[in-house]
């Protein structure tokens, strides 16, 4: 909540749970990245986002891949991007045997699977908070949906999409992230033209856990920055065509 409150000082913050998770209900879920992009597009359309009212997207993990693909396809609707703990290719998150083993554990034994994910996502939490996070994951979704979303992440590749992103982009990555290694964030920033990379300390894969204030110190100033003027710049500053005459 602290991170959202900080963002809400300057922006209307709209959060949503993907189908099959959280408050979105369990009847339907997405299984491909393109379906996730469609969901994001529907949410943005519902709140009136368009060329005259662009959105800034603050996304982490698999949601960052969704935002990258959306921004590459709809540059006229995206003002700025903040990508946290993200990668270009899900296959880089671990070896093939390791990915398959984790998927099987999450799908077949969600209790053990959620605890394993806690060890990966938030290793710095103490025992009490780790127990809370285990329960929070199980409340948010079931094992089948969790495994489907994880498999979708492993299958994702937004390398081509990243090269087409036109929006100013800030890539934030924690130095000790065990879920998405720091070097993957470095590669992501390098793949997006003009992107800025910011490294923060810690190991939490979730931007709102651990030292969220370090993230809050970076994202709002970037999102509040004025859009670069499209007026021509002469020796005395920016002028309209008539003023230049």
N, C-alpha and C positions, 0 to 999 in steps of 0.2 A: 504493500500500500504506500510505503514511503516513496518509492520510485515513481509510482503513478501520480501521487500528489505533486511531486516535483515537476513532472511533465505537464500536469494540468494547470500550472501557474500561467502558462502561455498558450496552451492548446486545448481544444476539446479532445479528450482521450476516449476512444472507442475500443473496447476490448471485446473479443468474442471467443467462444470455445468451438473448435472444429466439430463437425458432425460426429456423433458417437462418443463425445467426451464432455465432461463438466455439465453445464446447464443446457447444452444443446440436445440432450436426449440420446438414447442408445439405440433407437430404431434403425438409423441409417449411419453409415460411416463412409469416409472416402478411402480409396485404396491406391490412387495414383496422384502424382504431383499436379497433373493438369486438372484433376477434379478439385484439388485444393485451390488452384488458381481461380477456378470458376466460383468457388465459395467466396474467396476474397473479393472477386469482382462484384458478386451479388451484394455483399455487405457494403462495399464502397458506393455502389449505385443506390442502395437504399438510403444512405445518408447524404446523397446529393453530390458525390464527388464527380468532377468532370473537368474539362479544360479551363473553365472559369473558377473552379473551386477544387484545386488539387489537394491531394493528401500527402502527408509525410508518413512513411511506414517504419515502425520500430519493431524489428522482428529478431528472434533468436532461433538457433538450432534449425530444425526442419522448416519452421515458418520463414526463416531467412531465405531458404531456397525458393519457397513460394513467392516471396516478395521480389526476388531477383527476376524470376520468370515473368511475373506480372509487369514489373517496371520495364522489362525489355520489350514487351508487347504493347504496353500502353504508356509510352513516355509522356504523353500529353496530360496524364492524370496524376503523375507522381512528382511531388515537389522535391523531397529529399528522402534518403534512405539511411537508417541506422541498423547495421547488421551485427548481432552479438553472437559470439561462439559458433560461427558458421563455417561451412566448407563448400568447395565447388562440387566435389564428388563424394557421395556416401560410401563408395567402395573403399575410400581412403581411411575410413574410421577404424578399420581393423582387418585382420586376415579373414579369408573366406571361412575357415573352420571356426574361428572365434565368433564371427557374425552368426553363423548357423546355430552354434551352441546357445548363444544368448537368445536368439529367436525361439528356439525350442523350449528353453527354460521359461521364458515369459509366457508363451502360449499354453504350456502344459501345467505349469505350477506358478500362478501369478503371485502367490505369497512370497516364494523364494525369488521369483523374477523381479518383483518390486524392490526387494532388499538388495539384490545385485545392482539394479539400476541406481539405487541410492548411493551405493559405494562408488559408482562411477560418476554420478552427477554432482553429489554434494559430500565429498569425503571429509570436508572440514567441519561439518556439523557435529555437535556433541551427541551423546547417546539419546537424550530426550528428544532433541530436535530431529534426529535421524528417524526415531520411531514415529514422530509426527509425519515426516515426509513419506515414510513407507505407507502409512494409512491414507495420506492425502492422495497418493497415486492410485490406490485401490478404490478410493471414493470417486475419483475422476473418471475412471473407465474400467472396462474388463480386460482380462488377459488377451483375448482374441483381438480386440481393437488395438490394444497397446502393441502387440506383436505385428499387426498389419501396418500400423503407423511406422514402427521401427524398420520394417522391411521396405516400406516406401522410401524412407530416408536412405537406406543402404542402396536402393536402386536409382536414386536421383543423381543427375549430372546436369549442372547449370553452367558449365564452362562456356558454351556458345552464347547463352543468355547473358552472362556477365559481361562479355565483350560488347554487347549492344546496350548496356545500361547507360543512359544519358544523365540521369539525376545525380546531383552531388551526393556522395556516399561517404559515411563514416563507418569503418569497420573496427569494432571494439572486441578485444579478446583477452581473456585472463591467461596469465603466464603459465599457470599450473593446471589448466583445464585437461582432465583425463578423458572426457568424452570426445572432444574435438581438439586435437593437439594444436598448440600455438602456431606451429609452422604452417598448418592448414589455413589459419586465419591470415597469415602473411601472404600466402599464395592467392587467397581470395582477393585481398586488397590490391595485389599487383595485377589481377585480371580485369579489374574495373577501372576504366580510364579516369585518372584524377582522384581516385579514392584516397582517403586518409586513414592510416592505421594507428590505433591507440591501444597500447597494452596496459592492462591494470593487473595488480597483484591478486593472488588468490587462486583457488582451484574449483570454485563452484561453477557448474555449467549453466546455472540459472542466473539471469541478470539481477533478479530481485532477492536473491539469497547471498549470504556472505557480505562482502563490502559493497553493498549496492550504492552507497553514497559516492564512491569513486566513479561509478557509471553515471550517476545523476549529475556529477560535475562536468561530464563530457557531453552528454546527449542534448540537454536543453539549449545550451549556447549554440550548438551546431544547428539545431532545428529552428532556432529563432533568427538565424542569419538572414539578412535580406537577399532576395533574388538579385543576381547581378543585372544591372540595367542593360536594356537592349539599345539604348540611345548611343549614337556614335560619339566617340571621345576625341576631342580636338585638343589643342595646346592649352585651352582655358577650361577644360572640363567637358561635361556632357551637355549636348544641345540637340534640339530637334532640327530637322532639315531646314526649316525656315530660319531658326536662330543662327544656324551656321551661315546661311546666306547673308 
